[in-house]
Amino acid sequence: MFIKKFASIAALSLTAIASISYAGSAHALGFSYSAGAYRDSAVTTEGAFAKDVNDKDYTTYDFNDGKVPGSNNVKYSFSNGSYSTTAYSGQTGIYSDMWAPSGAKAEVNTSNYLAVFQGNSVIIENAKNQVFNYFAFDAGALSVGNTLQFFKGTNLVKGLTYDMMNALAPVSASQHGGQMNGVFEFFSEGMNDNFDKIVISQTAGGGFESDNHTFRTGSGKYSAKVPEPGVALGLLAVSGVFLRKRKNQKSLNLG
């Protein structure tokens, strides 16, 4: 569950950068996407992690103990009440099976992970009545109906759909029949796109699997260094449509 950061971290593959406009604001909720890193370079069976998983200023939940995270920092709840222990119940829960988000090199993840099924959501909130300016997670076995939303109070900061995430995720896992996986890192670029609630939903059949959630509480612009745009080759400007380009060589800037 809560990880007191340890061990070394593996090098990330080439990271691409995107920026999502916040309606009515000059600021944007930015994000990067990559194959991810390892919390411990000797352990490749727990999925992929954000590059800062071992930094003391971040909090990571890995779900390995099979329990719903709960602490003074972050609160998890479910739109349909308590989660079920059966993946076929249509509820939300923590599982360990072939659909676990993969490792950075598509390794099979044998640890527990978080899943939400059709018509349900997992709601993640800042328990300190503060805001986040950073969130990362390992999204895996991406499938139609996967939806991710960021809120500040009742205001929607931004949302991502399956089509958007699937077009960017760089890791194809054979254990998932070639479905895509990847680590997505979201960072605020100003006060207007800080967020205090994240909603992970499944709006169609199947499930939305995720693992290794990493948070940083903070207001205003996220100050940690993010990958320079120059390292992501093939800069591409699009309007409302994400097109898959060469793996690990993508960059978007959406207005």
Helices and strands as residue ranges (DSSP letters): E 16-21, E 28-34, E 59-61, E 74-78, G 87-89, E 92-95, E 113-117, E 120-126, E 132-140, E 146-152, E 155-161, H 162-168, E 171-172, G 174-176, E 180-188, G 191-193, E 197-202, E 207-217, G 229-231, E 235-236, E 251-252
